[in-house]
Amino acid sequence: MIRDPEKPIRTRPLPDEYPGVHSMDEDEVEAAVRVVRSKSLYRYYGVNPQHEVAAFEAEFARFIGVRHAVAVTSGTSALHTALCALQVGPGDEVIIPAYMWVSVVAAVVNLGAIPVLAEIDETFGLDPADVERKITSRTAGIIAVHMNGCAVNIPRLAAISRRHSVFLLEDCAQCVGATVAGRRAGTFGDVAIFSFQLNKNMTVGEAGAVVTNDELLYRRVVAIQDSGYSRSDTDELQMDDAASYSWGRGVRMDELRAAVLRVQLRKVETTIERMRHSKNRILESLYPREQITFRRRIDPAGDTSCFLLTIFPHRDTAREINRLMRLHGITTKSPDTSNILLANYGMHIYYNIPSLVQKVGTGKHGFPWTLAENQHSVYSYERGACPASDDLFERTQLLVIPSCLTAQDEEDIIESFHRAMDAVLGPVTSMTSRLDQREYLTSPCG
């Protein structure tokens, strides 16, 4: 019997993306209430200080495996703070991937430096070979962005940064908990940033962190996120620490968010395991399909599994399969971001950022594009600047893997994939399923 390829499989949406949200319960409520009752929501002093931010910083540093962590208000402020601590400014070029989030560009431009686009490879992170080609005498550093829950080829990028004596900043906003050979993402570069925004593996709505093993960078980060001066172990301003002098940005985390994040940190590995279970089950069912490939994972065991990236042989194939799966009902309540062609992923794609394409300045004089220090750094950011990446964007489908899929949800996704691919690519002749359907028969969302 020939199945109708457009017939819906689901009548209600998949669970929402937000991984950390699905683990929230009375533990987070109690943590928040405790801080409010203390009447001490500011991190450095109060009526009855709880020292939640300091505790979170220590716990998060241990979790990542670094000496220092500094909590801030967002992933964006973490990027700005880290680049400022690295003393990026006019005359500098910073290599960034064609696939990232607009905040990466904003952080570079706001400090007066010039972003230099480099191609991505099938890890969906920086292509090390293209990074080497893009390094010039003006290159100050590299920002490696670990997109969609999985680490990029960070060992090779770290080796390149050392060989050329440029900094390496890891943007781990989308991959809290990811590892490479047992080592956490965020420990390979000079400094790393994290985000705890709503869509992330652990969340408090909006917050971030900067981590490093470098003592001077740490003191600068503390100064920049505060009032421009580092602090002692007892939180006294260090007015004589001239090496860390800066102009503070006032992006300190408050006690309320830190208290909730401490609870979320205790749950994040369970959240990741739920996503891994679902993603691995879906992947196992798709491996017999020789016509498709998947994102290349440097360490599959270290993937946090919050997204599935499927690469099709042709752009038209990707479009038609994605169209059919969406007709099947394989989307969340946010269909424009939950099951899409990667090219449509908004300001994660360089040519979808109008301010970058048009080189919009941060002031009326066109800063930083018009600065004399940047006169030799002239680049195009229009579609076509990274042709290999552009091709991948058009041939790749992005599907979110919520942290609370039921066995039925997983089966619906699997059926949709196969029905769509049977219609577009033709059926596979044989398939042996190794799926264990006994687990997660009810939704972890409750």
LOZADO-403558 format. One line per field, with one value per residue (C-alpha): residue in one letter; x, y, z; residue number from 1. Coordinates in Angstrom, 3 decimals. Example, Ala and Ser with C-alpha at 12.3 -4.5 7.8 and 13.67 -1.06 7.14 Angstrom:
r <- [A, S]
c1 <- [12.300, 13.670]
c2 <- [-4.500, -1.060]
c3 <- [7.800, 7.140]
k <- [1, 2]
% end
This chain:
r <- [M, I, R, D, P, E, K, P, I, R, T, R, P, L, P, D, E, Y, P, G, V, H, S, M, D, E, D, E, V, E, A, A, V, R, V, V, R, S, K, S, L, Y, R, Y, Y, G, V, N, P, Q, H, E, V, A, A, F, E, A, E, F, A, R, F, I, G, V, R, H, A, V, A, V, T, S, G, T, S, A, L, H, T, A, L, C, A, L, Q, V, G, P, G, D, E, V, I, I, P, A, Y, M, W, V, S, V, V, A, A, V, V, N, L, G, A, I, P, V, L, A, E, I, D, E, T, F, G, L, D, P, A, D, V, E, R, K, I, T, S, R, T, A, G, I, I, A, V, H, M, N, G, C, A, V, N, I, P, R, L, A, A, I, S, R, R, H, S, V, F, L, L, E, D, C, A, Q, C, V, G, A, T, V, A, G, R, R, A, G, T, F, G, D, V, A, I, F, S, F, Q, L, N, K, N, M, T, V, G, E, A, G, A, V, V, T, N, D, E, L, L, Y, R, R, V, V, A, I, Q, D, S, G, Y, S, R, S, D, T, D, E, L, Q, M, D, D, A, A, S, Y, S, W, G, R, G, V, R, M, D, E, L, R, A, A, V, L, R, V, Q, L, R, K, V, E, T, T, I, E, R, M, R, H, S, K, N, R, I, L, E, S, L, Y, P, R, E, Q, I, T, F, R, R, R, I, D, P, A, G, D, T, S, C, F, L, L, T, I, F, P, H, R, D, T, A, R, E, I, N, R, L, M, R, L, H, G, I, T, T, K, S, P, D, T, S, N, I, L, L, A, N, Y, G, M, H, I, Y, Y, N, I, P, S, L, V, Q, K, V, G, T, G, K, H, G, F, P, W, T, L, A, E, N, Q, H, S, V, Y, S, Y, E, R, G, A, C, P, A, S, D, D, L, F, E, R, T, Q, L, L, V, I, P, S, C, L, T, A, Q, D, E, E, D, I, I, E, S, F, H, R, A, M, D, A, V, L, G, P, V, T, S, M, T, S, R, L, D, Q, R, E, Y, L, T, S, P, C, G]
c1 <- [0.000, 1.304, 1.077, -0.097, 3.177, 1.319, -1.080, -0.619, 0.934, 0.312, -2.589, -0.805, 2.662, 5.750, 6.831, 8.529, 12.273, 13.395, 15.553, 16.148, 12.538, 11.245, 13.274, 11.946, 9.917, 9.563, 13.354, 13.732, 10.743, 12.260, 15.618, 14.002, 11.836, 14.858, 16.655, 13.623, 13.047, 16.673, 16.032, 19.538, 19.311, 22.578, 25.649, 28.142, 26.136, 22.668, 20.556, 21.318, 23.715, 23.280, 26.358, 24.443, 26.419, 29.768, 28.519, 27.230, 30.523, 32.475, 30.111, 30.014, 33.815, 34.085, 31.489, 33.320, 36.761, 38.337, 39.822, 37.532, 33.935, 32.284, 28.489, 26.952, 23.553, 23.487, 25.475, 25.768, 27.246, 29.579, 30.872, 31.407, 33.100, 35.414, 36.507, 37.059, 39.219, 41.205, 41.705, 40.184, 39.862, 40.367, 42.874, 42.065, 40.427, 38.535, 37.720, 34.140, 32.129, 29.505, 27.108, 26.746, 24.401, 24.270, 25.695, 29.076, 29.219, 27.886, 30.541, 33.357, 31.914, 31.042, 34.701, 35.877, 37.285, 36.400, 34.747, 36.233, 33.955, 35.327, 33.652, 32.085, 32.560, 30.212, 30.758, 28.809, 31.670, 34.756, 36.600, 40.185, 41.674, 39.741, 40.644, 44.328, 43.678, 41.931, 44.669, 46.526, 48.932, 45.848, 44.219, 43.821, 41.879, 39.349, 35.839, 34.849, 31.082, 29.787, 26.371, 23.320, 24.594, 27.744, 31.424, 33.255, 36.789, 38.125, 41.416, 42.532, 41.358, 43.248, 46.401, 45.981, 45.530, 48.676, 50.684, 49.745, 49.804, 46.210, 43.541, 40.823, 37.441, 34.932, 31.281, 29.529, 26.157, 24.369, 26.344, 26.453, 27.662, 29.178, 32.497, 35.328, 37.110, 35.796, 36.905, 34.245, 33.727, 34.980, 38.333, 40.272, 40.590, 41.936, 38.436, 34.896, 31.395, 28.086, 24.437, 21.543, 18.852, 15.468, 16.430, 19.542, 20.321, 20.061, 18.214, 17.049, 15.470, 18.510, 22.044, 25.571, 29.055, 32.697, 35.226, 39.011, 42.140, 44.114, 44.469, 44.915, 42.012, 39.886, 40.709, 39.928, 36.599, 35.686, 36.552, 34.658, 31.460, 31.523, 32.732, 36.106, 38.212, 38.912, 37.920, 39.659, 38.560, 36.439, 34.867, 36.792, 37.551, 41.230, 42.102, 45.818, 45.436, 46.414, 46.702, 42.942, 41.798, 38.927, 35.599, 32.966, 29.841, 27.703, 26.584, 26.808, 24.493, 22.018, 21.455, 17.999, 19.170, 22.209, 20.087, 17.895, 20.925, 22.495, 19.443, 19.499, 23.181, 22.367, 19.824, 21.593, 23.193, 19.829, 18.343, 21.125, 20.651, 16.980, 17.854, 20.609, 18.201, 15.699, 18.262, 20.091, 16.836, 15.935, 19.445, 19.525, 16.370, 17.850, 21.336, 20.259, 19.445, 22.561, 21.236, 21.562, 24.293, 24.311, 26.360, 29.888, 30.417, 34.021, 32.892, 29.362, 29.283, 29.840, 26.935, 24.256, 21.774, 19.402, 19.275, 19.428, 21.072, 20.328, 22.232, 20.523, 22.229, 20.469, 18.755, 15.455, 15.491, 15.960, 13.136, 10.650, 11.440, 11.207, 7.892, 6.446, 7.632, 6.076, 2.807, 3.054, 2.951, 6.607, 6.990, 6.652, 4.342, 7.110, 7.176, 9.454, 12.371, 11.711, 11.886, 13.354, 15.936, 19.082, 19.147, 15.970, 17.458, 17.341, 20.332, 22.319, 23.271, 25.673, 23.733, 20.509, 22.012, 21.165, 23.393, 26.385, 25.628, 25.178, 28.077, 25.920, 27.980, 27.457, 27.304, 26.694, 30.302, 30.189, 32.348, 34.151, 34.036, 35.293, 38.175, 41.636, 42.930, 40.556, 41.193, 42.960, 40.209, 37.660, 35.420, 32.062, 29.365, 26.778, 25.457, 28.234, 31.016, 31.178, 30.003, 30.719, 28.705, 25.923, 25.599, 25.344, 22.722, 20.505, 20.867, 20.486, 17.372, 17.426, 15.111, 14.946, 15.076, 13.097, 14.202, 10.810, 9.894, 7.784, 8.312, 5.300, 6.818, 10.000, 8.049, 6.136, 9.392, 10.852, 7.733, 7.722, 11.361, 10.840, 7.539, 9.021, 12.219, 10.347, 8.369, 11.354, 14.326, 12.619, 12.240, 15.142, 15.084, 15.872, 16.173, 16.895, 15.772, 17.787, 15.590, 14.721, 11.146, 10.765, 12.152, 10.463, 6.956, 5.596, 6.644, 9.401, 7.638, 4.838]
c2 <- [0.000, 3.459, 5.848, 9.410, 11.329, 14.466, 12.837, 14.293, 12.045, 14.312, 16.570, 18.415, 19.988, 18.402, 19.663, 23.048, 23.233, 24.799, 22.032, 23.576, 24.665, 21.086, 20.172, 23.051, 22.212, 23.237, 23.162, 26.326, 27.915, 27.276, 28.694, 31.881, 32.323, 31.850, 34.755, 37.044, 36.362, 37.239, 40.730, 40.544, 40.297, 42.116, 39.922, 41.979, 43.058, 43.174, 42.730, 39.020, 38.052, 34.529, 34.559, 32.691, 34.181, 33.276, 29.755, 29.354, 30.593, 28.050, 25.203, 26.066, 26.344, 22.844, 21.499, 22.894, 22.077, 25.538, 27.695, 30.687, 31.474, 34.900, 35.116, 37.906, 39.002, 37.287, 35.379, 38.601, 40.477, 37.520, 37.887, 41.629, 41.169, 38.410, 40.305, 43.450, 41.460, 40.215, 43.909, 43.641, 47.000, 49.085, 47.611, 44.060, 41.343, 38.519, 35.359, 34.146, 31.335, 31.895, 30.062, 31.665, 34.128, 37.874, 38.596, 37.283, 39.941, 42.640, 41.986, 42.359, 45.441, 47.255, 47.101, 48.646, 45.482, 43.879, 40.446, 38.114, 35.327, 31.813, 28.764, 26.045, 22.343, 19.443, 19.875, 23.116, 24.969, 26.699, 24.851, 24.781, 24.920, 28.076, 29.647, 29.226, 30.878, 33.846, 34.675, 37.919, 40.183, 41.962, 38.836, 39.178, 36.007, 33.340, 32.811, 29.146, 28.780, 25.382, 25.456, 23.291, 21.433, 19.809, 20.770, 21.677, 20.561, 22.521, 20.601, 21.637, 25.216, 25.414, 24.194, 26.836, 29.625, 28.569, 28.259, 31.778, 33.317, 34.567, 34.132, 31.478, 32.315, 29.464, 30.440, 27.646, 29.388, 26.476, 23.566, 23.675, 20.221, 19.152, 17.290, 16.246, 13.079, 13.621, 17.246, 19.952, 22.427, 25.717, 24.383, 24.433, 28.174, 31.154, 32.037, 30.763, 32.109, 30.450, 31.449, 30.505, 32.099, 30.361, 28.048, 26.670, 23.355, 25.098, 28.366, 31.193, 33.110, 35.308, 35.068, 34.103, 33.277, 33.766, 31.059, 30.964, 29.451, 32.676, 34.715, 38.108, 37.523, 36.548, 39.763, 41.808, 40.020, 40.732, 44.396, 44.757, 43.090, 45.311, 48.902, 48.726, 47.283, 43.733, 42.477, 40.614, 37.265, 39.249, 41.291, 44.498, 46.649, 46.365, 49.955, 49.120, 46.307, 48.486, 45.526, 44.979, 48.613, 49.044, 50.824, 48.680, 47.583, 46.786, 43.369, 41.581, 38.652, 39.032, 36.581, 35.528, 34.212, 32.556, 30.656, 29.232, 28.402, 26.415, 24.154, 23.972, 23.002, 19.983, 18.857, 19.624, 16.223, 14.492, 16.937, 16.106, 12.362, 12.656, 14.441, 11.926, 9.038, 10.568, 11.665, 8.344, 6.474, 8.648, 8.402, 4.607, 4.384, 6.621, 5.134, 2.632, 5.635, 5.951, 8.996, 11.259, 12.198, 13.871, 16.532, 15.232, 14.946, 15.043, 13.081, 11.644, 10.725, 14.374, 15.739, 17.253, 16.277, 19.249, 19.382, 16.981, 18.298, 16.177, 16.853, 15.982, 15.540, 18.446, 21.694, 20.719, 17.381, 19.124, 21.551, 18.855, 16.546, 19.440, 20.523, 17.036, 16.619, 19.932, 18.804, 15.673, 17.895, 17.516, 20.959, 22.501, 25.424, 27.555, 26.065, 28.758, 27.586, 23.933, 22.094, 24.242, 24.481, 25.887, 28.722, 30.035, 30.070, 33.851, 35.742, 32.551, 32.806, 35.600, 36.850, 37.040, 39.812, 43.079, 45.208, 43.049, 42.844, 46.637, 47.362, 49.467, 51.519, 51.920, 55.708, 58.426, 58.321, 54.660, 53.214, 50.809, 50.393, 53.924, 53.959, 54.627, 51.653, 49.396, 50.740, 47.546, 45.272, 45.424, 42.384, 41.476, 39.924, 39.378, 35.957, 34.228, 35.326, 31.737, 29.516, 26.158, 27.216, 28.592, 25.194, 23.435, 25.902, 25.086, 21.294, 20.915, 20.444, 21.523, 19.673, 20.461, 17.527, 18.583, 17.134, 15.553, 13.556, 10.464, 7.190, 8.102, 11.492, 9.750, 7.222, 10.016, 11.772, 8.506, 7.699, 11.213, 11.001, 7.667, 8.586, 11.827, 10.174, 7.254, 9.787, 11.897, 9.509, 6.140, 3.419, 1.483, -2.194, -3.550, -2.202, -3.772, -1.775, -2.028, 0.360, -0.283, 0.932, 0.116, 3.383, 6.777, 5.499, 8.547, 12.149, 13.413, 16.777, 15.465]
c3 <- [0.000, -0.920, 2.009, 1.500, 2.032, 3.162, 5.626, 9.151, 11.768, 14.761, 15.669, 18.462, 18.534, 20.010, 23.451, 23.520, 22.977, 26.284, 27.893, 31.305, 31.727, 31.594, 34.692, 36.806, 39.908, 43.547, 43.992, 41.904, 43.646, 47.071, 45.975, 44.669, 47.769, 50.020, 48.375, 48.374, 52.067, 52.791, 51.343, 49.905, 46.141, 45.338, 45.145, 47.155, 50.214, 51.767, 54.889, 55.141, 52.328, 50.984, 48.690, 45.985, 43.083, 44.622, 45.320, 41.778, 40.325, 42.371, 41.490, 37.797, 37.616, 39.117, 36.689, 33.652, 35.034, 35.211, 37.949, 37.572, 36.606, 36.677, 36.476, 34.386, 33.116, 29.700, 27.124, 25.141, 28.095, 28.647, 25.072, 25.452, 28.818, 27.582, 24.461, 26.500, 28.939, 25.932, 25.028, 21.553, 19.809, 16.646, 14.219, 15.286, 13.233, 14.922, 12.973, 13.462, 11.849, 9.167, 11.511, 14.953, 16.664, 16.010, 19.485, 18.316, 15.605, 17.940, 20.566, 18.024, 16.305, 19.531, 20.577, 17.307, 15.748, 12.418, 12.162, 9.558, 8.358, 7.978, 6.496, 8.599, 7.918, 8.663, 12.407, 11.805, 13.427, 12.086, 9.343, 10.686, 7.180, 6.319, 9.659, 8.764, 5.408, 7.041, 9.569, 8.807, 10.652, 12.020, 13.474, 17.233, 17.836, 16.933, 18.280, 18.051, 18.413, 19.541, 17.886, 18.565, 21.608, 20.238, 20.286, 17.084, 16.190, 19.125, 19.579, 16.068, 16.538, 19.830, 18.104, 15.385, 17.926, 19.767, 16.560, 15.467, 18.966, 18.771, 21.410, 21.262, 22.760, 23.016, 22.686, 24.593, 24.803, 23.127, 24.564, 28.364, 29.387, 26.054, 26.107, 23.809, 24.956, 28.470, 28.619, 28.836, 26.044, 27.449, 28.653, 25.365, 24.782, 26.686, 27.824, 27.258, 27.623, 28.461, 28.239, 30.504, 28.354, 28.056, 25.165, 26.834, 28.565, 31.935, 32.319, 34.487, 31.624, 30.945, 32.346, 31.370, 32.598, 31.629, 32.535, 32.332, 33.852, 33.337, 36.530, 34.850, 32.469, 35.452, 37.312, 34.209, 33.759, 37.383, 36.881, 33.604, 34.802, 37.881, 38.276, 36.550, 39.373, 40.484, 43.924, 46.712, 48.135, 50.600, 47.780, 48.526, 45.470, 44.525, 43.646, 43.383, 40.809, 37.841, 35.443, 35.657, 35.475, 33.060, 32.620, 34.260, 32.413, 35.450, 34.206, 37.561, 38.172, 41.042, 43.883, 42.696, 39.348, 40.873, 43.395, 40.631, 38.479, 41.308, 41.214, 37.416, 37.466, 39.623, 37.020, 33.750, 33.242, 33.661, 31.157, 28.703, 29.177, 28.263, 25.021, 24.232, 24.666, 22.249, 19.665, 19.665, 19.188, 16.199, 14.740, 15.006, 12.942, 10.243, 9.865, 7.145, 4.934, 2.798, 0.912, 3.964, 6.402, 9.768, 11.456, 12.041, 15.778, 17.016, 20.078, 19.745, 23.436, 24.326, 22.264, 24.522, 21.785, 21.897, 18.069, 15.138, 11.953, 8.878, 5.645, 2.365, -1.019, -2.729, -1.770, -3.393, -1.572, 1.759, 1.037, 0.057, 2.976, 5.400, 3.858, 4.259, 7.845, 8.792, 7.181, 9.326, 12.417, 13.389, 14.946, 18.379, 19.137, 17.572, 14.058, 12.641, 14.795, 15.627, 12.279, 9.534, 6.815, 8.362, 5.818, 7.464, 10.984, 11.271, 12.610, 13.182, 9.492, 8.555, 5.521, 7.567, 9.721, 7.896, 10.135, 9.218, 5.506, 5.368, 7.761, 10.053, 12.493, 16.220, 15.915, 13.360, 12.128, 11.043, 13.842, 13.480, 9.690, 9.001, 11.490, 10.095, 12.086, 10.139, 6.628, 5.540, 6.887, 4.083, 3.738, 2.225, 4.393, 1.672, 0.717, -1.186, 1.159, 2.476, -0.402, 1.250, 4.291, 2.089, 0.434, 3.805, 5.026, 2.033, 2.353, 6.123, 8.215, 11.863, 14.255, 17.962, 20.390, 23.485, 26.822, 27.490, 24.400, 25.050, 23.216, 21.076, 20.219, 19.118, 17.050, 15.326, 14.397, 13.086, 11.057, 9.602, 8.535, 6.795, 5.157, 3.787, 2.607, 1.039, -0.989, -2.042, -2.082, -2.415, 0.240, 1.720, 0.795, 4.274, 7.767, 11.126, 14.146, 17.356, 19.273, 22.884, 23.173, 26.855, 28.193, 28.520, 27.881, 29.704, 29.282, 31.627, 31.334, 33.520]
k <- [1, 2, 3, 4, 5, 6, 7, 8, 9, 10, 11, 12, 13, 14, 15, 16, 17, 18, 19, 20, 21, 22, 23, 24, 25, 26, 27, 28, 29, 30, 31, 32, 33, 34, 35, 36, 37, 38, 39, 40, 41, 42, 43, 44, 45, 46, 47, 48, 49, 50, 51, 52, 53, 54, 55, 56, 57, 58, 59, 60, 61, 62, 63, 64, 65, 66, 67, 68, 69, 70, 71, 72, 73, 74, 75, 76, 77, 78, 79, 80, 81, 82, 83, 84, 85, 86, 87, 88, 89, 90, 91, 92, 93, 94, 95, 96, 97, 98, 99, 100, 101, 102, 103, 104, 105, 106, 107, 108, 109, 110, 111, 112, 113, 114, 115, 116, 117, 118, 119, 120, 121, 122, 123, 124, 125, 126, 127, 128, 129, 130, 131, 132, 133, 134, 135, 136, 137, 138, 139, 140, 141, 142, 143, 144, 145, 146, 147, 148, 149, 150, 151, 152, 153, 154, 155, 156, 157, 158, 159, 160, 161, 162, 163, 164, 165, 166, 167, 168, 169, 170, 171, 172, 173, 174, 175, 176, 177, 178, 179, 180, 181, 182, 183, 184, 185, 186, 187, 188, 189, 190, 191, 192, 193, 194, 195, 196, 197, 198, 199, 200, 201, 202, 203, 204, 205, 206, 207, 208, 209, 210, 211, 212, 213, 214, 215, 216, 217, 218, 219, 220, 221, 222, 223, 224, 225, 226, 227, 228, 229, 230, 231, 232, 233, 234, 235, 236, 237, 238, 239, 240, 241, 242, 243, 244, 245, 246, 247, 248, 249, 250, 251, 252, 253, 254, 255, 256, 257, 258, 259, 260, 261, 262, 263, 264, 265, 266, 267, 268, 269, 270, 271, 272, 273, 274, 275, 276, 277, 278, 279, 280, 281, 282, 283, 284, 285, 286, 287, 288, 289, 290, 291, 292, 293, 294, 295, 296, 297, 298, 299, 300, 301, 302, 303, 304, 305, 306, 307, 308, 309, 310, 311, 312, 313, 314, 315, 316, 317, 318, 319, 320, 321, 322, 323, 324, 325, 326, 327, 328, 329, 330, 331, 332, 333, 334, 335, 336, 337, 338, 339, 340, 341, 342, 343, 344, 345, 346, 347, 348, 349, 350, 351, 352, 353, 354, 355, 356, 357, 358, 359, 360, 361, 362, 363, 364, 365, 366, 367, 368, 369, 370, 371, 372, 373, 374, 375, 376, 377, 378, 379, 380, 381, 382, 383, 384, 385, 386, 387, 388, 389, 390, 391, 392, 393, 394, 395, 396, 397, 398, 399, 400, 401, 402, 403, 404, 405, 406, 407, 408, 409, 410, 411, 412, 413, 414, 415, 416, 417, 418, 419, 420, 421, 422, 423, 424, 425, 426, 427, 428, 429, 430, 431, 432, 433, 434, 435, 436, 437, 438, 439, 440, 441, 442, 443, 444, 445, 446]
% end
